[in-house]
Amino acid sequence: MRQPITRQGETIIHTVPLIISKPVPGIADLPALGMDANSIVNDFIRYFSHTLGQDKMCLAAYQVYTSLSMSLRDRLVERWKNTQYAYEEQNCKRTYYLSLEFLMGRALGNAMLNLDVDKPTEEALRNLGLMLEEIADQEHDAGLGNGGLGRLAACFLDSCATLQLPVVGYGIRYEYGMFRQKIDNGRQMEEPDHWLRDGNPWEIERPEHTVRVKFGGCTRYYHRDGRLYARWTDSQDVVAVPYDVPIPGYRNGTVNTLRLWSAAATDEFDLSEFNAGSYTEAVAAKNGAENITMVLYPNDASENGKELRLRQQYFLASASLQDVLRNWVNIHGSNFENFAEKNCFQLNDTHPTCAVPELMRLLMDKHFLDWDQAWAITSRTVAYTNHTLLPEALERWPVSMFGRLLPRLLDIIHEINARFLADVAQRWPGDTARQRRMSIIEEGDEAQIRMAYLAVVSSASVNGVAELHSHLLQLHLFHDFYEMWPSKFNNKTNGVTPRRWMAWSNPGLNDLITRTIGDGWVTDLTRLRKLAPHADKAKFRAEWRAVKQANKARLAEMVQRDCSIAFDTEALFDVQVKRIHEYKRQLLNVLHVIHLYDRIKRGDTADWTPRCVLIGGKAAPGYMIAKCIIKLVNSVAKVINEDPAAQGLLKLAFFPDYRVSAMEVICPGTDLSEQISTAGKEASGTGNMKFMMNGALTIGTLDGANIEIREEAGEENFFLFGLTAEEVDATRPNYNPAAIIAADEDLRRVMQLLESGHFNLFEPGIFDPIIHAVTSPHDPWLTAADFRGYIDAQQQVARAYRDQENWTRMSILNTAASGKFSSDRTILDYNRDIWHLSQVPAWPVK
């Protein structure tokens, strides 16, 4: 029950606790749910027939999936509550992971694996005449992320639970996730991804923890006890309703929480408008409130899109911080002396940086701390992870728009900046140029707030996500700040969870590895090193190849179904799946495919290695050159796949609507992992790690985590090409792609095919932007410069693949060397250097 109360001129929501005067029989001592097949069957039938009201005449597939999910969720809830009881009993320090994205994928398989009920569940379904694979396909991918950033957050939550660390994820419950990608005449078409249309059986709504989030209005100041305080008034409020999702650790009883906020309107509306007959206007603001969490990443090409993006970011930060502070006050009252020792806020990129001024606001305006007390807490509890080296990808907000939406926060940011610049001036007296460079407020025709600078200034820790990335942050992007605070900066190389990306998605490899070295690798990936000696055993290599062939057959089946293109499982499966972006250089991949096609047409096929190339990924709706690259891939694929000369030698497919559940099939079936970004542009990458774990060999540049992958696997087990980050910088001032093309016959022939319109005979001129991008001396991605090195490296790949015994040996050694890239290791690094959490085992279920 919630009732509004008034305090200091504003309405807040106050939760009235439910008081039970007498113990409810059995409420605290319910017997534990069985984990055997019969128990799961009984719960499944109860949910199917009673909760969902189905009968034997109504076998709707999604209802079957929902019944199974709710049965397993009950078992998670038992452990979920006991985990929270353990945290409360220990009064432990906690970390709150704030991220605008959590690309969770499907939950059913992960729950089965981590609860250790995968085999009983399959048995239960067989007893009911049902197939697990068919039921699992009914689950929608949770569309809460765009790519690597969101998937990384999901892997981190898995590792935190597996390591029994008290970490809560905070995000947004988007009604519509990343768009569903359709390919029409080779072009990307976007359709709404209403992933919640059938509900989500894994979440639990928590209306008792609802909070209000302010927008607009103004700041008013008042005196109290001789001090000046601020109050944010006349605001248009939005209600944030939490939905909790359980995050199970691997077979350890721990279940952590991902809390997702959904926007709703307040109960108030303009009664005068309503009485005048203007019902639509009266509820317009009410209806508009829900737009905040309607769609993941609105197109920010327009002013309205930018404003909605900022609303999302502040909505996440404010709701999450209010939640944390409310829990603190419930236990500790108004005493914040030990708050910094018990709490840490990890910002996943710049998106949640509004948390900095919002935490200051809440501590000063709501809990009446002075500036120095609030700043001491904020600057000790906030930590910032940077995920990009692209300056244009860092959040910047016009001061005018920010002030209109978040006036009180703008006041605080100005004060933070003024105090910070005073410190800069004291450190470097008279260096006004440095002050302008480092200012959080960038002056110009339209003043901008540099949110990354705000995050750096306000955080106790700033980290990159790969060794090269962290080095380049210190050398370039944040160099001034690194000179001021070198001890703040550190590296935390990314990782991915081996539970989803090996144990679940690659059951054949899981069984082979476990039979060979035991099952401890699932929670200690460094144990995979024990596989290395087995790479020299012919029998083990044969078993490894058999697993890979089965996985390739599964991938080929999916490609046939979704792309209508037949892949030969004996061919080299050459895969590049990731967000479509020029710096990731899908274009370079396509140029190589055109080169191979040109060789086929010239009859240059001696010692040929058959190759099936798969490219997949989504382009941002407003990113026209990326969408043009998708069209090029499909147009080249059409020509090659329909040409009898290429049959048995070369295939190309563009995989539509790339997503987590698709990657779970793609990753185990891949032979060659394409990681070919321009050096110095990819922060880390995580797809490269997933492919490596599953035995794919990498062709790549010295960029992001590729460097560390090569160090771990050995340079003899990695196909390296391309300019280094330093060489890229040195090449740009005098870059001359025309001369490079003229001097390279293969590249000249490729460009001639493009310029002649061979792949767009009936659509003249559509690829002119791509041709211009390759031939421009201002091409920041240096595609032509790396072409020859890439082609030569691909020839090495082709030769290596023809020796299947040695290729398999290299594949085994890649998996054996992948232990560093477990997200468990990454989280242990975060905890050792930044969070300082204690491991807290959950109470056992009795």
C-alpha positions, 0 to 999 in steps of 0.5 A, spaced: 500 500 500 502 506 498 500 513 500 503 520 498 505 524 503 508 531 503 515 534 506 518 540 504 513 542 499 514 536 494 510 529 494 514 523 495 512 516 495 512 512 502 511 505 503 507 503 508 509 496 511 505 490 511 504 488 519 502 481 520 500 480 527 500 473 528 505 468 524 502 465 518 503 457 519 508 454 514 510 461 511 517 460 514 518 453 514 516 451 507 519 444 504 525 445 499 522 444 492 525 438 489 530 438 484 528 431 481 524 430 474 518 428 478 518 434 482 519 438 476 513 435 472 509 436 478 510 443 478 510 444 471 503 441 470 500 445 476 503 452 472 500 449 466 493 447 468 492 452 474 496 458 473 495 459 466 489 455 465 491 451 460 488 443 458 490 438 454 486 441 448 490 447 448 498 446 447 500 453 446 508 452 445 509 459 449 505 457 455 509 450 455 515 454 455 512 459 461 510 453 465 517 450 465 520 457 466 516 459 472 517 452 475 525 453 475 524 460 477 521 458 483 527 454 485 531 460 483 527 464 488 528 459 494 536 461 493 535 468 491 532 469 498 537 466 502 542 469 498 539 476 500 539 473 508 546 472 508 548 479 505 544 482 510 546 478 516 554 479 514 552 487 513 557 486 507 560 491 502 556 491 496 557 494 489 552 496 484 553 496 477 550 501 473 549 500 465 544 502 460 545 495 457 544 488 459 544 484 453 542 477 457 539 473 451 535 467 453 534 465 461 532 458 460 538 454 459 542 458 463 538 457 469 538 450 468 545 449 467 547 453 473 541 450 478 544 443 475 537 441 473 539 440 466 538 433 465 532 432 470 529 437 466 530 434 460 528 427 463 521 431 466 520 434 459 521 427 455 516 424 460 511 429 458 512 427 451 516 434 450 522 436 447 527 441 450 529 444 444 523 446 441 521 449 448 527 453 448 526 456 442 519 459 444 523 464 449 525 471 446 532 474 447 531 479 452 532 485 448 536 490 453 542 491 449 546 493 443 552 489 443 558 488 446 557 493 452 551 490 454 553 482 453 559 484 457 555 487 463 551 480 463 557 476 463 559 480 469 553 479 473 554 471 472 561 471 474 559 476 480 554 470 482 558 465 481 564 468 485 559 469 491 560 477 491 554 481 493 553 485 486 546 488 484 545 490 477 541 496 475 538 497 468 532 499 464 526 495 462 526 497 455 519 495 452 522 494 445 529 492 445 534 493 439 530 493 433 529 486 429 533 486 423 530 484 416 533 484 410 529 486 404 533 486 397 539 486 400 538 492 405 537 492 412 530 494 414 528 495 422 522 492 425 520 493 432 523 488 437 517 487 442 520 482 446 516 483 452 509 482 448 508 475 451 511 477 458 517 475 461 516 469 466 523 470 469 522 477 472 518 479 479 515 486 479 516 490 486 511 496 486 513 496 493 520 499 491 517 504 487 521 511 486 520 518 483 524 521 478 524 529 477 525 532 470 524 540 469 522 545 474 527 549 477 532 550 483 530 554 489 534 556 495 532 556 502 536 557 509 536 552 515 539 552 521 544 557 518 546 554 512 544 554 505 540 548 502 537 547 495 530 544 493 528 542 486 521 544 485 516 545 480 518 538 476 514 534 472 515 527 475 516 520 473 515 514 477 520 508 476 517 501 478 522 496 479 522 489 476 527 484 479 531 478 475 534 473 478 542 472 476 544 465 479 551 463 480 554 456 478 551 451 482 553 454 488 546 457 491 547 464 490 542 468 486 544 475 485 539 481 482 538 485 476 533 490 478 530 493 471 526 500 472 520 501 468 517 508 467 510 510 469 506 516 470 504 519 477 497 519 479 496 526 478 494 529 472 491 536 470 484 536 473 483 543 470 484 541 463 480 535 465 474 539 467 474 543 461 473 537 457 481 537 454 482 529 457 487 528 452 491 534 454 490 532 461 493 525 460 498 527 455 504 528 460 502 521 463 502 518 457 509 521 455 512 519 461 512 511 459 516 513 453 522 513 457 523 506 457 519 504 451 525 503 446 533 502 447 537 507 444 532 512 441 535 515 434 539 521 437 539 524 430 534 529 432 533 534 438 527 530 441 531 523 440 537 526 444 533 529 450 529 522 450 536 519 451 538 524 456 532 522 460 533 515 460 540 516 463 538 520 468 532 516 470 537 510 471 541 513 475 536 517 479 532 511 480 538 506 482 541 511 487 534 513 491 534 505 491 540 504 494 540 510 499 533 508 501 536 501 503 541 505 507 537 509 511 532 503 513 538 500 516 543 506 518 538 512 519 541 518 517 548 516 519 552 516 512 559 516 516 561 509 513 557 509 507 563 509 502 566 503 506 560 499 504 558 501 497 561 502 490 558 504 484 561 502 478 559 506 471 559 501 465 561 507 460 559 514 460 552 513 460 550 512 467 555 518 469 549 522 471 549 518 477 555 523 480 551 529 480 545 525 482 548 522 488 551 529 490 544 532 490 541 526 494 546 527 499 546 534 500 538 536 498 535 530 501 540 528 507 543 534 509 550 533 508 554 539 506 558 539 500 565 536 503 561 531 506 557 529 500 563 530 495 568 525 500 563 520 499 561 521 492 569 521 490 570 515 494 564 510 491 564 512 484 568 508 479 568 509 471 569 504 466 571 507 459 569 502 453 571 507 447 577 510 444 572 514 439 571 521 441 565 522 438 562 516 442 563 519 448 557 522 451 556 530 451 550 534 452 548 541 450 548 545 457 542 549 455 538 542 454 541 539 460 539 545 464 532 545 462 531 537 463 535 537 470 536 544 473 539 542 479 544 537 477 547 542 472 548 547 478 552 541 481 556 540 475 558 547 475 560 547 482 564 540 481 567 544 475 569 550 478 572 547 484 576 542 479 579 547 475 581 551 481 585 544 483 588 544 475 590 552 476 594 550 483 597 544 479 599 548 473 599 555 474 597 560 468 596 554 464 589 556 461 590 552 455 590 546 459 584 548 463 580 549 457 582 542 455 580 539 462 574 543 463 568 539 464 564 544 460 566 545 453 565 552 451 563 554 444 557 556 440 553 551 444 556 549 451 557 542 452 558 538 458 563 532 457 560 527 461 566 522 460 570 528 463 565 528 469 566 521 470 574 521 470 574 527 475 569 524 480 571 517 480 576 513 485 578 509 479 578 509 471 579 503 467 580 501 460 578 494 458 584 491 454 592 493 455 592 497 449 586 500 450 588 503 457 594 505 455 591 509 449 586 512 454 592 515 458 596 517 452 591 520 448 584 521 450 585 522 458 592 524 458 591 531 462 587 527 467 592 521 467 598 527 468 594 529 474 592 523 477 596 517 475 594 512 480 587 513 478 588 509 472 588 502 471 586 496 466 581 491 467 581 486 461 574 484 459 572 477 459 566 472 458 563 467 462 565 460 460 558 457 463 554 460 457 559 461 452 562 454 453 558 449 458 551 451 455 552 453 448 557 447 446 555 441 450 559 437 445 566 440 447 563 441 454 563 433 455 570 432 451 573 437 455 570 434 462 572 427 460 579 429 459 581 434 465 575 434 469 569 439 470 573 444 474 574 448 468 567 451 468 569 455 474 577 456 473 578 457 466 585 456 467 585 449 468 584 449 460 591 449 460 591 441 461 588 440 454 595 443 451 599 436 452 592 432 448 593 437 442 599 432 440 595 426 441 591 423 434 585 420 438 584 426 442 584 431 435 580 426 432 575 427 437 576 434 437 574 435 430 568 430 430 565 435 435 567 441 431 564 438 425 557 437 429 557 444 431 558 446 424 553 442 421 548 445 426 551 452 424 550 450 417 542 448 418 541 455 421 544 458 415 540 454 411 534 456 415 535 463 415 539 465 409 537 460 404 544 458 403 547 451 403 554 451 407 559 445 406 561 443 413 568 440 410 569 448 408 573 453 412 567 457 416 570 464 416 565 468 420 565 475 422 559 477 427 559 484 430 555 491 430 556 493 423 561 499 423 567 502 419 572 501 424 570 494 425 572 493 417 566 488 415 568 492 408 575 489 408 572 482 409 568 483 403 574 486 399 577 479 400 571 475 398 571 479 392 578 478 391 577 470 392 571 471 387 576 474 382 581 469 382 575 464 381 573 467 375 580 468 372 581 460 374 586 461 379 584 455 383 590 451 384 591 448 391 584 452 393 581 451 400 573 451 400 571 457 404 564 459 407 564 466 409 558 468 414 558 476 416 552 478 421 551 484 425 546 490 425 547 497 423 544 503 427 538 506 423 541 512 422 548 510 420 548 510 412 555 508 410 554 501 415 547 500 412 550 501 405 556 495 407 550 491 409 547 492 402 554 490 399 555 484 402 548 481 400 549 484 393 556 480 393 553 474 396 548 474 390 553 474 385 557 469 388 552 464 390 549 464 383 555 463 379 556 456 377 564 457 377 564 458 385 560 452 387 564 448 391 569 453 392 566 459 395 560 461 399 558 468 402 552 469 407 549 475 411 546 473 417 540 477 419 538 479 426 544 477 429 543 476 437 545 472 443 541 466 441 544 466 434 551 467 437 550 460 441 550 456 435 555 461 431 561 461 436 562 453 436 561 452 429 566 457 427 573 455 424 576 462 423 574 468 427 575 475 424 577 481 428 580 486 423 578 492 426 583 498 425 589 498 430 587 503 436 580 503 435 577 497 438 577 498 446 577 490 447 572 486 443 569 480 447 566 476 441 574 474 439 574 471 446 568 467 445 571 464 438 577 463 442 574 459 447 571 454 442 577 453 438 576 458 433 583 461 430 583 468 430 585 473 424 586 480 426 590 486 427 594 488 434 588 491 436 584 491 443 584 484 446 587 481 440 594 483 443 593 479 449 589 473 445 595 472 441 600 473 447 596 467 450 595 463 444 602 464 441 604 468 435 604 461 431 597 460 433 594 467 430 594 470 423 596 477 424 596 482 419 596 490 419 598 496 421 600 497 429 596 503 432 603 507 432 603 506 425 596 508 423 597 515 427 604 515 422 600 513 416 594 518 416 598 525 415 600 522 408 595 517 406 595 515 399 590 510 397 590 511 390 598 510 390 596 503 394 591 501 389 595 502 383 601 498 386 597 492 388 594 488 382 589 484 386 586 491 390 586 494 383 582 488 380 577 488 386 576 496 385 575 495 378 569 490 379 566 495 384 567 501 380 564 497 374 558 496 377 559 488 377 555 487 383 549 492 382 548 492 375 541 494 376 542 499 381 547 503 378 551 508 383 549 505 390 556 503 392 559 510 390 559 512 397 563 505 399 568 506 393 569 513 395 571 511 402 576 506 400 579 511 395 579 517 400 586 520 403 581 522 409 579 514 410 580 514 418 580 506 417 585 505 412 582 500 409 586 500 403 593 500 407 591 494 410 589 490 404 595 487 402 597 484 409 590 481 410 590 478 403 597 475 405 594 473 412 588 469 409 593 465 404 596 463 410 589 461 413 587 457 407 594 453 407 593 452 414 586 449 414 588 444 408 593 441 414 587 438 418 591 435 423 595 441 424 589 446 424 586 441 429 592 442 434 592 449 433 584 449 435 586 445 441 591 450 443 587 456 442 582 453 447 587 451 452 590 458 452 583 462 453 583 461 461 585 469 461 579 471 458 574 468 463 569 474 466 571 470 473 578 473 472 576 480 470 571 480 476 576 478 481 581 483 478 575 489 479 574 486 486 581 486 488 583 493 485 576 497 486 571 494 489 574 490 495 568 486 497 568 479 501 565 473 498 559 471 502 556 464 501 548 464 500 544 460 506 543 453 504 536 451 502 533 446 507 
